Amino acid sequence: MANYPNNATIKRQVLDNGIILLTYQNTHAKTIIVEAGIWAGAANETRQNAGVSNMTANMLMHGTKSRSFEAIYDQLESVGASLSFGSGYEITEFSAESLPEDFDLLLDIISDTLRNPTFPTDQVEQIRAEALTRIAMRQNDTRSMASLNFRAALYPDHPYGRSVTGYADSVITITPADLAAFHAATYAPNEMILTVVSAFSAAEIRAKIEAALGDWTNPSYTRRAGVAGADRPSGSQRIDFPMADKTQSDIVLGLPGPLRSAPDYMAAKVANTVLGVFGMMGRLGKNVREKQGLAYYARSVLQGSIGPTPWYVSTGVAPENVEKAIASIQDEIRRIQTELVPAAELADTKAFLTGSLPLSMETTSGQADIVYNMEMFGLDRDYLMTYADVINGVSAEQLQAAAQKYFSADDVVISVAGA
């Protein structure tokens, strides 16, 4: 615990151009890890141009004003470094790694790809084709379609209701000029979160970041307002999506979940772990899958974020077991809301949650992830130091209250895709 990143060892600095730089010095680190995010996610899209943020992120390494697609990858490969970009709902993130002696080169490539992409037409067509292929594959996958329809119904007229990848009718219309315009409007250093874990000191890292990115500005940038809240469903809304010739049906059941910053989020996390995570997918796995034999898998997911990401249960079943599986899932949700979790089960769940933390801290990439998330979600920088105490302090009554507040068996969207 003493060696975990904490308030004394994480250095937070805000550069003149708005970059929020977080450094953690690990003197044993053999490589340098970068985890970063820019407020250029799919929340900046509409249904008509859905997929533009994803395509923009995927195009950044496909050519800049000074480097071709081949040159970018050749330079990274020549020193064994890595760099990748990916777009989400609120933010476009990138991860990078290099040896210490190659960090200046890596930063130069990061700066170049962030600031100077050219969106060459032939590369755009390649990225478009890949996106359309993923969309076509999605249309033939029961799990993907259950999830897609679940989000669309749960979040009408809301960014979370759209696909980050986009849709065939939107992706096909996106032009290189559209990508350039999206990049110009949304890519900026303002409030960019940049986390670096390395053996270098905070002062050394700051000097290198300022040399590479300190002169980057975008006067036209205006950060989009935070993602709006989402209403809890009133009653049960069901969407059935028939898919011929499928031998499996997938089910997603849920509602908008708590923000990661909610004071009782950790109690909800413990409740969700009991319900559908611990061991072989918690009570859902034990009762719906193993005991009753109704499902191939059954789990619950809680993904607290800066917006109202969903809490949901997902399962895959034989088509004839759809109704029985839904009823059994609802029974388990009601049970955790009405019956206190026994002491032994609660203790085992807490041991699982606290025991998994040290494993995530064994690598520099794991350390970078948690430092980045602390800033993203507004967590205290002593989060790791108090994590075990917070988890162990959740009572059965607090767990039940969180389950009653954030879960539901009745006020939900239920999406079924398959035969």
One Martini backbone bead per residue (centre of mass of N, CA, C, O) as a GRO file, in nm:
protein
  419
    1MET     BB    1   0.056   0.063  -0.019
    2ALA     BB    2   0.299   0.267   0.007
    3ASN     BB    3   0.355   0.237  -0.325
    4TYR     BB    4   0.121   0.377  -0.403
    5PRO     BB    5  -0.043   0.597  -0.552
    6ASN     BB    6  -0.052   0.937  -0.422
    7ASN     BB    7  -0.068   1.255  -0.303
    8ALA     BB    8   0.255   1.260  -0.266
    9THR     BB    9   0.334   1.113  -0.568
   10ILE     BB   10   0.135   1.280  -0.723
   11LYS     BB   11   0.175   1.505  -0.993
   12ARG     BB   12  -0.002   1.812  -1.040
   13GLN     BB   13  -0.019   1.988  -1.358
   14VAL     BB   14  -0.076   2.305  -1.523
   15LEU     BB   15  -0.054   2.418  -1.819
   16ASP     BB   16  -0.083   2.700  -2.010
   17ASN     BB   17  -0.275   2.525  -2.231
   18GLY     BB   18  -0.437   2.305  -2.016
   19ILE     BB   19  -0.273   2.075  -1.939
   20ILE     BB   20  -0.308   1.780  -1.747
   21LEU     BB   21  -0.041   1.680  -1.542
   22LEU     BB   22   0.047   1.340  -1.453
   23THR     BB   23   0.286   1.214  -1.217
   24TYR     BB   24   0.472   0.898  -1.168
   25GLN     BB   25   0.736   0.774  -0.979
   26ASN     BB   26   0.912   0.477  -1.098
   27THR     BB   27   1.227   0.354  -1.040
   28HIS     BB   28   1.158   0.052  -1.176
   29ALA     BB   29   1.101   0.148  -1.448
   30LYS     BB   30   1.167   0.053  -1.792
   31THR     BB   31   0.929   0.225  -1.886
   32ILE     BB   32   0.704   0.443  -2.061
   33ILE     BB   33   0.381   0.565  -1.963
   34VAL     BB   34   0.082   0.660  -2.150
   35GLU     BB   35  -0.219   0.836  -2.043
   36ALA     BB   36  -0.490   0.978  -2.244
   37GLY     BB   37  -0.723   1.272  -2.290
   38ILE     BB   38  -0.980   1.402  -2.511
   39TRP     BB   39  -1.260   1.619  -2.581
   40ALA     BB   40  -1.350   1.397  -2.862
   41GLY     BB   41  -1.623   1.262  -2.864
   42ALA     BB   42  -1.948   1.141  -2.942
   43ALA     BB   43  -2.096   1.387  -2.802
   44ASN     BB   44  -2.025   1.568  -3.077
   45GLU     BB   45  -2.255   1.431  -3.216
   46THR     BB   46  -2.480   1.295  -3.447
   47ARG     BB   47  -2.672   1.085  -3.619
   48GLN     BB   48  -2.564   1.179  -3.904
   49ASN     BB   49  -2.235   1.158  -3.787
   50ALA     BB   50  -2.196   0.887  -3.688
   51GLY     BB   51  -1.839   0.809  -3.638
   52VAL     BB   52  -1.641   1.056  -3.658
   53SER     BB   53  -1.468   1.016  -3.403
   54ASN     BB   54  -1.365   0.734  -3.470
   55MET     BB   55  -1.234   0.802  -3.745
   56THR     BB   56  -1.045   1.019  -3.647
   57ALA     BB   57  -0.880   0.847  -3.448
   58ASN     BB   58  -0.800   0.627  -3.670
   59MET     BB   59  -0.643   0.857  -3.857
   60LEU     BB   60  -0.393   0.985  -3.705
   61MET     BB   61  -0.181   0.739  -3.815
   62HIS     BB   62  -0.241   0.803  -4.151
   63GLY     BB   63  -0.116   1.093  -4.155
   64THR     BB   64   0.091   1.377  -4.198
   65LYS     BB   65   0.270   1.656  -4.282
   66SER     BB   66   0.558   1.472  -4.212
   67ARG     BB   67   0.400   1.183  -4.218
   68SER     BB   68   0.348   0.878  -4.300
   69PHE     BB   69   0.210   0.589  -4.232
   70GLU     BB   70   0.478   0.430  -4.257
   71ALA     BB   71   0.659   0.617  -4.084
   72ILE     BB   72   0.520   0.587  -3.815
   73TYR     BB   73   0.556   0.274  -3.787
   74ASP     BB   74   0.859   0.257  -3.833
   75GLN     BB   75   0.949   0.433  -3.592
   76LEU     BB   76   0.819   0.264  -3.372
   77GLU     BB   77   0.945  -0.015  -3.444
   78SER     BB   78   1.254   0.066  -3.424
   79VAL     BB   79   1.198   0.109  -3.082
   80GLY     BB   80   0.944  -0.047  -2.956
   81ALA     BB   81   0.697   0.126  -2.982
   82SER     BB   82   0.370   0.270  -2.877
   83LEU     BB   83   0.046   0.366  -3.042
   84SER     BB   84  -0.298   0.458  -2.947
   85PHE     BB   85  -0.640   0.510  -3.056
   86GLY     BB   86  -0.966   0.605  -2.895
   87SER     BB   87  -1.319   0.628  -2.898
   88GLY     BB   88  -1.572   0.772  -2.705
   89TYR     BB   89  -1.816   0.952  -2.572
   90GLU     BB   90  -1.633   1.190  -2.426
   91ILE     BB   91  -1.351   1.054  -2.523
   92THR     BB   92  -1.017   1.061  -2.646
   93GLU     BB   93  -0.779   0.808  -2.638
   94PHE     BB   94  -0.430   0.742  -2.534
   95SER     BB   95  -0.157   0.509  -2.582
   96ALA     BB   96   0.188   0.471  -2.451
   97GLU     BB   97   0.527   0.332  -2.530
   98SER     BB   98   0.871   0.339  -2.397
   99LEU     BB   99   1.177   0.398  -2.381
  100PRO     BB  100   1.353   0.644  -2.238
  101GLU     BB  101   1.539   0.708  -2.499
  102ASP     BB  102   1.246   0.734  -2.683
  103PHE     BB  103   1.051   0.963  -2.577
  104ASP     BB  104   1.096   1.199  -2.770
  105LEU     BB  105   0.992   1.054  -3.020
  106LEU     BB  106   0.713   0.984  -2.915
  107LEU     BB  107   0.622   1.278  -2.863
  108ASP     BB  108   0.649   1.370  -3.157
  109ILE     BB  109   0.431   1.177  -3.264
  110ILE     BB  110   0.202   1.266  -3.087
  111SER     BB  111   0.199   1.561  -3.175
  112ASP     BB  112   0.160   1.511  -3.480
  113THR     BB  113  -0.109   1.342  -3.468
  114LEU     BB  114  -0.279   1.553  -3.310
  115ARG     BB  115  -0.211   1.824  -3.502
  116ASN     BB  116  -0.134   1.690  -3.828
  117PRO     BB  117  -0.357   1.566  -3.980
  118THR     BB  118  -0.466   1.475  -4.333
  119PHE     BB  119  -0.672   1.270  -4.445
  120PRO     BB  120  -0.633   1.062  -4.662
  121THR     BB  121  -0.837   0.919  -4.887
  122ASP     BB  122  -0.733   0.623  -4.891
  123GLN     BB  123  -0.741   0.594  -4.575
  124VAL     BB  124  -1.037   0.657  -4.533
  125GLU     BB  125  -1.145   0.416  -4.697
  126GLN     BB  126  -1.026   0.202  -4.513
  127ILE     BB  127  -1.169   0.288  -4.249
  128ARG     BB  128  -1.454   0.267  -4.359
  129ALA     BB  129  -1.449  -0.033  -4.432
  130GLU     BB  130  -1.399  -0.131  -4.143
  131ALA     BB  131  -1.658  -0.011  -4.020
  132LEU     BB  132  -1.862  -0.155  -4.208
  133THR     BB  133  -1.780  -0.438  -4.123
  134ARG     BB  134  -1.854  -0.413  -3.824
  135ILE     BB  135  -2.152  -0.346  -3.877
  136ALA     BB  136  -2.222  -0.607  -4.029
  137MET     BB  137  -2.143  -0.799  -3.797
  138ARG     BB  138  -2.338  -0.683  -3.588
  139GLN     BB  139  -2.606  -0.763  -3.744
  140ASN     BB  140  -2.509  -1.091  -3.684
  141ASP     BB  141  -2.514  -1.029  -3.363
  142THR     BB  142  -2.682  -1.081  -3.077
  143ARG     BB  143  -2.525  -0.919  -2.865
  144SER     BB  144  -2.494  -0.654  -3.021
  145MET     BB  145  -2.803  -0.602  -3.074
  146ALA     BB  146  -2.896  -0.595  -2.785
  147SER     BB  147  -2.718  -0.352  -2.705
  148LEU     BB  148  -2.802  -0.144  -2.919
  149ASN     BB  149  -3.112  -0.146  -2.848
  150PHE     BB  150  -3.085  -0.074  -2.555
  151ARG     BB  151  -2.960   0.208  -2.588
  152ALA     BB  152  -3.174   0.336  -2.774
  153ALA     BB  153  -3.407   0.302  -2.557
  154LEU     BB  154  -3.267   0.431  -2.296
  155TYR     BB  155  -3.133   0.682  -2.498
  156PRO     BB  156  -3.310   0.907  -2.610
  157ASP     BB  157  -3.163   1.174  -2.735
  158HIS     BB  158  -2.865   1.050  -2.671
  159PRO     BB  159  -2.539   0.969  -2.690
  160TYR     BB  160  -2.570   0.677  -2.551
  161GLY     BB  161  -2.775   0.577  -2.792
  162ARG     BB  162  -2.526   0.560  -2.965
  163SER     BB  163  -2.289   0.467  -3.188
  164VAL     BB  164  -1.954   0.499  -3.210
  165THR     BB  165  -1.918   0.365  -3.493
  166GLY     BB  166  -2.202   0.370  -3.611
  167TYR     BB  167  -2.357   0.376  -3.936
  168ALA     BB  168  -2.402   0.307  -4.253
  169ASP     BB  169  -2.549   0.590  -4.326
  170SER     BB  170  -2.313   0.764  -4.190
  171VAL     BB  171  -2.032   0.654  -4.274
  172ILE     BB  172  -2.070   0.684  -4.592
  173THR     BB  173  -2.071   1.024  -4.568
  174ILE     BB  174  -1.790   1.058  -4.467
  175THR     BB  175  -1.538   1.293  -4.499
  176PRO     BB  176  -1.236   1.434  -4.490
  177ALA     BB  177  -1.357   1.712  -4.416
  178ASP     BB  178  -1.510   1.616  -4.166
  179LEU     BB  179  -1.263   1.527  -4.007
  180ALA     BB  180  -1.117   1.799  -4.008
  181ALA     BB  181  -1.347   1.954  -3.862
  182PHE     BB  182  -1.356   1.787  -3.606
  183HIS     BB  183  -1.066   1.832  -3.526
  184ALA     BB  184  -1.072   2.147  -3.514
  185ALA     BB  185  -1.310   2.155  -3.287
  186THR     BB  186  -1.187   1.920  -3.058
  187TYR     BB  187  -0.878   1.948  -3.076
  188ALA     BB  188  -0.714   2.001  -2.759
  189PRO     BB  189  -0.545   2.093  -2.458
  190ASN     BB  190  -0.792   2.148  -2.308
  191GLU     BB  191  -0.817   1.943  -2.038
  192MET     BB  192  -0.604   1.752  -2.084
  193ILE     BB  193  -0.518   1.420  -1.999
  194LEU     BB  194  -0.178   1.351  -1.869
  195THR     BB  195  -0.015   1.042  -1.814
  196VAL     BB  196   0.297   0.959  -1.632
  197VAL     BB  197   0.502   0.663  -1.608
  198SER     BB  198   0.826   0.669  -1.441
  199ALA     BB  199   1.170   0.736  -1.358
  200PHE     BB  200   1.109   1.015  -1.383
  201SER     BB  201   1.067   1.321  -1.303
  202ALA     BB  202   0.843   1.572  -1.300
  203ALA     BB  203   1.033   1.783  -1.427
  204GLU     BB  204   1.126   1.617  -1.671
  205ILE     BB  205   0.847   1.567  -1.793
  206ARG     BB  206   0.756   1.857  -1.827
  207ALA     BB  207   0.976   1.945  -2.023
  208LYS     BB  208   0.896   1.743  -2.248
  209ILE     BB  209   0.599   1.828  -2.285
  210GLU     BB  210   0.653   2.127  -2.349
  211ALA     BB  211   0.827   2.073  -2.603
  212ALA     BB  212   0.589   1.916  -2.759
  213LEU     BB  213   0.295   2.080  -2.636
  214GLY     BB  214   0.316   2.386  -2.526
  215ASP     BB  215   0.232   2.533  -2.825
  216TRP     BB  216  -0.053   2.426  -2.812
  217THR     BB  217  -0.342   2.553  -2.987
  218ASN     BB  218  -0.721   2.635  -2.983
  219PRO     BB  219  -0.925   2.902  -3.019
  220SER     BB  220  -1.198   2.739  -3.126
  221TYR     BB  221  -1.231   2.595  -2.867
  222THR     BB  222  -1.525   2.423  -2.717
  223ARG     BB  223  -1.637   2.270  -2.462
  224ARG     BB  224  -1.852   2.052  -2.401
  225ALA     BB  225  -2.096   1.985  -2.229
  226GLY     BB  226  -2.203   1.782  -2.025
  227VAL     BB  227  -2.354   1.504  -1.993
  228ALA     BB  228  -2.657   1.422  -1.971
  229GLY     BB  229  -2.899   1.302  -1.822
  230ALA     BB  230  -3.108   1.010  -1.726
  231ASP     BB  231  -3.394   0.847  -1.728
  232ARG     BB  232  -3.582   0.641  -1.566
  233PRO     BB  233  -3.771   0.399  -1.616
  234SER     BB  234  -4.130   0.344  -1.658
  235GLY     BB  235  -4.118   0.054  -1.640
  236SER     BB  236  -4.143  -0.184  -1.899
  237GLN     BB  237  -3.921  -0.214  -2.184
  238ARG     BB  238  -3.952  -0.394  -2.495
  239ILE     BB  239  -3.710  -0.549  -2.727
  240ASP     BB  240  -3.748  -0.724  -3.033
  241PHE     BB  241  -3.492  -0.907  -3.237
  242PRO     BB  242  -3.510  -1.081  -3.504
  243MET     BB  243  -3.296  -1.379  -3.592
  244ALA     BB  244  -3.228  -1.576  -3.823
  245ASP     BB  245  -3.064  -1.882  -3.763
  246LYS     BB  246  -3.047  -1.879  -3.454
  247THR     BB  247  -2.932  -2.048  -3.141
  248GLN     BB  248  -2.933  -1.760  -2.997
  249SER     BB  249  -3.013  -1.550  -2.719
  250ASP     BB  250  -2.996  -1.208  -2.623
  251ILE     BB  251  -2.979  -1.025  -2.307
  252VAL     BB  252  -3.080  -0.690  -2.196
  253LEU     BB  253  -3.088  -0.540  -1.860
  254GLY     BB  254  -3.177  -0.193  -1.765
  255LEU     BB  255  -3.023   0.121  -1.641
  256PRO     BB  256  -2.930   0.403  -1.530
  257GLY     BB  257  -2.651   0.482  -1.358
  258PRO     BB  258  -2.413   0.579  -1.160
  259LEU     BB  259  -2.193   0.787  -1.078
  260ARG     BB  260  -1.867   0.776  -0.986
  261SER     BB  261  -1.916   1.026  -0.771
  262ALA     BB  262  -2.092   0.882  -0.594
  263PRO     BB  263  -2.106   0.822  -0.258
  264ASP     BB  264  -2.247   0.512  -0.320
  265TYR     BB  265  -2.081   0.351  -0.532
  266MET     BB  266  -1.934   0.126  -0.364
  267ALA     BB  267  -2.193  -0.012  -0.275
  268ALA     BB  268  -2.283  -0.079  -0.565
  269LYS     BB  269  -2.034  -0.250  -0.633
  270VAL     BB  270  -2.082  -0.470  -0.426
  271ALA     BB  271  -2.364  -0.550  -0.520
  272ASN     BB  272  -2.282  -0.627  -0.813
  273THR     BB  273  -2.079  -0.847  -0.734
  274VAL     BB  274  -2.282  -1.034  -0.607
  275LEU     BB  275  -2.479  -1.061  -0.848
  276GLY     BB  276  -2.247  -1.060  -1.133
  277VAL     BB  277  -1.914  -1.142  -1.057
  278PHE     BB  278  -1.839  -1.326  -0.846
  279GLY     BB  279  -1.666  -1.558  -0.968
  280MET     BB  280  -1.922  -1.705  -1.169
  281MET     BB  281  -2.114  -1.445  -1.181
  282GLY     BB  282  -2.244  -1.487  -0.926
  283ARG     BB  283  -2.571  -1.535  -0.873
  284LEU     BB  284  -2.638  -1.557  -1.169
  285GLY     BB  285  -2.442  -1.785  -1.236
  286LYS     BB  286  -2.539  -1.988  -1.020
  287ASN     BB  287  -2.859  -1.987  -1.083
  288VAL     BB  288  -2.907  -1.942  -1.395
  289ARG     BB  289  -2.673  -2.126  -1.502
  290GLU     BB  290  -2.612  -2.370  -1.308
  291LYS     BB  291  -2.877  -2.461  -1.163
  292GLN     BB  292  -3.091  -2.410  -1.416
  293GLY     BB  293  -2.967  -2.397  -1.714
  294LEU     BB  294  -3.044  -2.116  -1.892
  295ALA     BB  295  -2.734  -2.027  -1.941
  296TYR     BB  296  -2.419  -1.946  -2.072
  297TYR     BB  297  -2.450  -1.656  -1.948
  298ALA     BB  298  -2.429  -1.433  -1.644
  299ARG     BB  299  -2.437  -1.075  -1.585
  300SER     BB  300  -2.314  -0.781  -1.421
  301VAL     BB  301  -2.293  -0.413  -1.482
  302LEU     BB  302  -2.067  -0.150  -1.357
  303GLN     BB  303  -1.991   0.191  -1.515
  304GLY     BB  304  -1.879   0.432  -1.382
  305SER     BB  305  -1.894   0.780  -1.467
  306ILE     BB  306  -1.951   1.110  -1.589
  307GLY     BB  307  -2.198   0.953  -1.676
  308PRO     BB  308  -2.507   0.760  -1.733
  309THR     BB  309  -2.423   0.477  -1.723
  310PRO     BB  310  -2.505   0.154  -1.732
  311TRP     BB  311  -2.695  -0.076  -1.569
  312TYR     BB  312  -2.650  -0.438  -1.628
  313VAL     BB  313  -2.788  -0.733  -1.772
  314SER     BB  314  -2.640  -1.030  -1.920
  315THR     BB  315  -2.748  -1.287  -2.164
  316GLY     BB  316  -2.727  -1.632  -2.286
  317VAL     BB  317  -2.972  -1.824  -2.475
  318ALA     BB  318  -3.201  -2.027  -2.541
  319PRO     BB  319  -3.489  -1.943  -2.692
  320GLU     BB  320  -3.677  -2.115  -2.486
  321ASN     BB  321  -3.537  -1.938  -2.222
  322VAL     BB  322  -3.607  -1.634  -2.208
  323GLU     BB  323  -3.838  -1.603  -1.997
  324LYS     BB  324  -3.702  -1.756  -1.763
  325ALA     BB  325  -3.449  -1.577  -1.745
  326ILE     BB  326  -3.583  -1.310  -1.684
  327ALA     BB  327  -3.728  -1.403  -1.425
  328SER     BB  328  -3.467  -1.489  -1.272
  329ILE     BB  329  -3.328  -1.216  -1.274
  330GLN     BB  330  -3.551  -1.063  -1.124
  331ASP     BB  331  -3.532  -1.232  -0.867
  332GLU     BB  332  -3.235  -1.152  -0.795
  333ILE     BB  333  -3.284  -0.852  -0.771
  334ARG     BB  334  -3.498  -0.865  -0.548
  335ARG     BB  335  -3.327  -1.015  -0.337
  336ILE     BB  336  -3.103  -0.788  -0.301
  337GLN     BB  337  -3.333  -0.574  -0.208
  338THR     BB  338  -3.478  -0.764   0.043
  339GLU     BB  339  -3.207  -0.918   0.123
  340LEU     BB  340  -2.962  -0.972   0.321
  341VAL     BB  341  -2.644  -1.026   0.300
  342PRO     BB  342  -2.455  -1.251   0.404
  343ALA     BB  343  -2.166  -1.241   0.576
  344ALA     BB  344  -1.995  -1.444   0.409
  345GLU     BB  345  -2.056  -1.329   0.127
  346LEU     BB  346  -1.953  -1.044   0.185
  347ALA     BB  347  -1.663  -1.120   0.264
  348ASP     BB  348  -1.584  -1.253  -0.005
  349THR     BB  349  -1.633  -1.004  -0.182
  350LYS     BB  350  -1.431  -0.816  -0.043
  351ALA     BB  351  -1.181  -0.994  -0.089
  352PHE     BB  352  -1.194  -0.976  -0.396
  353LEU     BB  353  -1.173  -0.665  -0.427
  354THR     BB  354  -0.908  -0.623  -0.256
  355GLY     BB  355  -0.728  -0.850  -0.401
  356SER     BB  356  -0.725  -0.716  -0.699
  357LEU     BB  357  -0.558  -0.456  -0.666
  358PRO     BB  358  -0.256  -0.546  -0.660
  359LEU     BB  359  -0.257  -0.660  -0.951
  360SER     BB  360  -0.308  -0.376  -1.095
  361MET     BB  361  -0.015  -0.259  -0.963
  362GLU     BB  362   0.226  -0.430  -1.106
  363THR     BB  363   0.207  -0.223  -1.337
  364THR     BB  364   0.258   0.066  -1.509
  365SER     BB  365  -0.015   0.062  -1.659
  366GLY     BB  366  -0.189   0.034  -1.405
  367GLN     BB  367  -0.094   0.297  -1.275
  368ALA     BB  368  -0.181   0.486  -1.504
  369ASP     BB  369  -0.481   0.422  -1.504
  370ILE     BB  370  -0.550   0.517  -1.211
  371VAL     BB  371  -0.449   0.806  -1.235
  372TYR     BB  372  -0.633   0.885  -1.466
  373ASN     BB  373  -0.906   0.813  -1.322
  374MET     BB  374  -0.887   1.010  -1.092
  375GLU     BB  375  -0.919   1.259  -1.274
  376MET     BB  376  -1.169   1.189  -1.443
  377PHE     BB  377  -1.357   1.119  -1.164
  378GLY     BB  378  -1.266   1.287  -0.905
  379LEU     BB  379  -1.060   1.151  -0.730
  380ASP     BB  380  -0.881   1.086  -0.479
  381ARG     BB  381  -0.528   1.047  -0.447
  382ASP     BB  382  -0.604   0.835  -0.193
  383TYR     BB  383  -0.779   0.597  -0.301
  384LEU     BB  384  -0.587   0.348  -0.258
  385MET     BB  385  -0.548   0.385   0.056
  386THR     BB  386  -0.885   0.357   0.108
  387TYR     BB  387  -1.024   0.122  -0.041
  388ALA     BB  388  -1.042  -0.111   0.166
  389ASP     BB  389  -1.200   0.047   0.382
  390VAL     BB  390  -1.446   0.107   0.210
  391ILE     BB  391  -1.527  -0.178   0.140
  392ASN     BB  392  -1.527  -0.292   0.441
  393GLY     BB  393  -1.753  -0.062   0.527
  394VAL     BB  394  -1.972  -0.215   0.389
  395SER     BB  395  -2.285  -0.285   0.452
  396ALA     BB  396  -2.567  -0.463   0.413
  397GLU     BB  397  -2.748  -0.210   0.421
  398GLN     BB  398  -2.595  -0.042   0.206
  399LEU     BB  399  -2.620  -0.243  -0.019
  400GLN     BB  400  -2.929  -0.251  -0.030
  401ALA     BB  401  -2.972   0.052  -0.082
  402ALA     BB  402  -2.821   0.058  -0.354
  403ALA     BB  403  -2.996  -0.155  -0.497
  404GLN     BB  404  -3.263   0.008  -0.466
  405LYS     BB  405  -3.157   0.267  -0.619
  406TYR     BB  406  -2.999   0.130  -0.897
  407PHE     BB  407  -3.189  -0.103  -0.921
  408SER     BB  408  -3.406  -0.322  -1.135
  409ALA     BB  409  -3.690  -0.532  -1.239
  410ASP     BB  410  -3.909  -0.308  -1.371
  411ASP     BB  411  -3.741  -0.031  -1.438
  412VAL     BB  412  -3.683  -0.128  -1.762
  413VAL     BB  413  -3.480  -0.239  -2.020
  414ILE     BB  414  -3.556  -0.492  -2.270
  415SER     BB  415  -3.327  -0.685  -2.472
  416VAL     BB  416  -3.389  -0.894  -2.766
  417ALA     BB  417  -3.172  -1.122  -2.952
  418GLY     BB  418  -3.299  -1.355  -3.196
  419ALA     BB  419  -3.492  -1.645  -3.228
   0.00000   0.00000   0.00000
